[in-house]
Amino acid sequence: MEEWPLIVFTLLVQASVGLTVAMSLFLLSGRGTLPVHERRRYLLMPLLIATIAAAFGLTASTLHLGYPLNAFNALRHVASSWLSREIIFASLYLAALGLAALLALFFRKLSLVLLLAACILGLVDVFCMGAIYVHSSVATWMHFNTWVMFYGATLSIGATAALLAFTVRAGVNETSRRKVAACVVAVLIVTTLLRLLEQTVYFSYLAKAGLSEAITFPHQPLEAFEALRGWYLAGWIVLAAGVTMQSLSVRVRRNKTLLTAGCCAVFIAEILLRVVFFSLS
């Protein structure tokens, strides 16, 4: 499959952005209750993971261009190209996040300003990432479902990674652990439900696109979607199962096995959904 670099790139960068958003919210909520050294102890590892994921994701994206230096050529069309904008915002995001990681690692300082800046840049980057495909000629991509899927994956993977990192962390107060876990699971449930509701709109769009006589784009993506419909539905089933297991793990005192299984299910589901997405071209 030729699209593996894009699958790796989009998932890793979106996971990184989601994890950064989770860390920023944790910092904002804990400013008045947690001392500085405690905040650093909790967030240093997730911060490093988010930075490494973004770096590997950007590296993978250059493989799709055939020649890594082609990325610099793509920057010449910022005014007209979503790809150019995506590369710029992804680079700025990694720069802000990397600087925040360096400050935390070597100077023992967590910069909320840098994390918030990285959040904004990362969320804009995800928008540009989705716009590349929405403005393509592929029928199955030319719908706001693409943005819903990308932002949904950002929140889903980011929240899951944050939940896994925080709940298995040694020395975390049990009350704080359960409070954070409950908040994260609530975000996962709401995000998943909204994404599932939007699928009804997306399926309606696909049905109309397949029947339209005035359609100007190729029908092959629609045929590919029909062929992969089973895998697409399987991805949603696995995602729902993962969120359910994570929800149950919050109710069962420190059930790490159930939590880990739920987190793995979410990761597998997002990978499966992304593979289907890129197989439709």
N, C-alpha and C positions, 0 to 999 in steps of 0.2 A: 504494500500500500504506500503510495507516494506521499500521502498527507500526514505521515507520522510526525515529522518535525512540527507541523502546525498543531497537531493534537497535543504534543508535549508542551509546546510553547504556550498555547492558550490556557491549558489546564494549570500549568505551573505558575504562570503570571497571575491568573485569577485566584488561585489558591493563596498566593503571596499577598495579593491585595486584600482578600477576605480576612486573612490572619492579621494583617496590619490594622484593618478596621476594628477587629476584635480587641487588639492590644490597646488601641487608642481609647476605645470605650472603657476598657478596664482601668486605664490610667485616669480618665476623667472621673469615673465613679469612685475611685479609691484615693483621690487627692487628699481628702480630709480625714481619711481613716487609716491609711497605710503609710508607714514611714518610707523614706526614699530607698533605703537599702532593701526593704522588703519588696517594693515594686520592682527594683532591678533584679532581685533574685527570682521573682516569678516570671519576668518577661524577657530576660536575656536570651534564654534558649529559643523561645518562639521567634524573637527578633532575628536571631541568627538563621533560623530555619527559613523564615520569610525572605531574607536577603539572598540566601543560597538558592532557594527555589526560583526567585526572579532572575538571578544571574544565569542559572542553567536554562531557564525558559528562553531568555533572550539569545543565548548561545544556540539553542535548538532552532530558533527562528531564522538564523543566518543560513542554516543548512538548506532550508527550503528555497533560498534565493540562488542556490547553485554555487555561488562564489561569495564568501563572506563580505568582501569589500563592496558588493553590490548594494549593501545596506546604505552606504554613504551616497550612492547614486540616487537611491530612492528619496533622499532628503531634499532633493532639488525641486520637488513639486508640492511643497507644503500647501500652497494656495488652492490646489485642485485635487490633491490625492489624500484619501483617508489613510492609505498605507504610510505615507510620509508623516502624517500627524500621529499615527499610532506609534511609529518608531521613536519620534521625538518625546512623546509623553511617557512611553515605556522607559526610555533612557533617563528622563528626569525623575521618574518614580524610583528607579533603581539607585540613582545618585543620592536622593534624599534619604531613602531607606538605608543605603550603605553607610552614609555619614552618621545616621542615628545609631547604627550597629557599632561603628567604630568608637563613637563617644561612650556607648554603654560598655564596650569590651575593654577599652584601654583607659578611659577616664572615669569609669564607674558613674556615668551620668546618663539618665534617661531624658531625652529631649522630647517633650510633648509637642512642641512647635514643629519639629522635623517630622514626627510621626503623623501629625495632622496634615502637614503639607504633602507627605507621601500618600496619605489616604485620598486627598483630593486629586492629586496627579494620577494615582492608580485607578480611581473610579472614572476619571475622564479617559484614561487609556482604554479601559474596558468598553466605554462607549464608542471610541474610535475603532476598536477591534471589531465590535459588532457592525458598525457602519460599513466596514469594508465588504461584508457579506450581504448586508441589506441592500446595498447599491450595486450588487452584482447582477448577472443575468440568469442566475439559478433560481427557479421558481420556489423551491423549498426554503430558500434563504431570504427571499425578498418580502419579509414580513417582520413585524416587531417581535414576533416569537424569538427571533435570533437574539435580540437584546434581553428578553426575559430569560432565555436559557443561559446566556453569558453572565448576567448579574445574579441569576439564581444559583449558578455553580459557584460564583464568587462567594456568596453568603453561605452556601451549603458546605463547601469544602473548608472555607475559612473558619466557620463556626465549629465544624467538626474537629478540625485540627486544634483549635484553641481549647475545646472541651477535653480532648484527649491529653493535650499537654498539661492542662491545669489539674485535672482530676487525678492523674497518676503521679503528680509532683509530690515528693516526700516533704513532710513538714507543713503542709497546708492545713489550716484550721478546718475542721469538718463542717462547721456552719458556713464558712465562706465557700468551701468546695460545693456544697449542695446549693447554695444561693446562685453561684456562677453557673453551675450545671443546669439549674432550672431556667435561668434566663436564656442560656444558649439553646436549650431544647425548645423553648418557646419560639425563638427566632427560626429554628429549623422547621418547626411545625407550620408556622405562618407562611414561611417562604415556600415550602413544598405545596401547601394547599393553594396558594396563589398561582404557582406554576401549573398545577394540575387544572385549575379552573381556566387558565389561559389556553390550555390545550384544546378546549372545546372551540374557541375562536379560531385557533390555528387549523384544526381539522376542517372547519367550515370553509376557511379560505382555500385550503387544498382542494376541497370538493368543487368549489366554484372555478378554481383555476383549471382543473381537469376538464370541465365542461365548456369553458369559454371558447368560442370560435374565433374570437378576436385576439386570442393570446399571441404574444409576440416572442416569447422565450421558448426554448426547447422543452419538450415534454419528458425527456429522459429522466430528469430528477424526480418527477412525479411517479414515474414507473419504478424508479429505484426505491422511492419511499414505500410504495406498496410492497415491494419485495422484502424490505427490511422492517416492515411494520411490527412483526413479531419481536424482533430484537429491541425495537423502540419501546414497545409496551413492557418488555422484560426489564428494561432499564428503569422504568417508572415503578414497577413492582418491587424491584430490589431497593430502590431509593426509599419507598414507603416503608419497607420492612426495616431498613437501617434506622430511619427516624423513629420508628416504633420501638425498636430495641434500645435506642438511646434514651427514649422517654421512660421506658420501664427501668432502665439502669439507675435513673434518678430516684425512683421510688424505692428501689431495693438498695439497702445500705452498702455503698462501695462495692457494687457488683462489677468488678473490672472486666470479667469475662464477657458479660453481656454488653458492656460499654464498648469494649474493643471490637466485638463482633458487629455491633451497630455502626461503628466508625468505618470499619473495613467495607461493610455493605454500601455505605454512602459513597466511599471512594470508588468502588467497583461500578456502582450505578452511574456516576458522573463520567467515568471513563467510557463506559458502554454507550451512553447517550452522545458523547462527543465523537466517538468512532462512527456512529450512525450519521451524525450531522455531516461529517466530512466525506462520508461515503455517498452522499446524495448529489455530489457534483458530477 
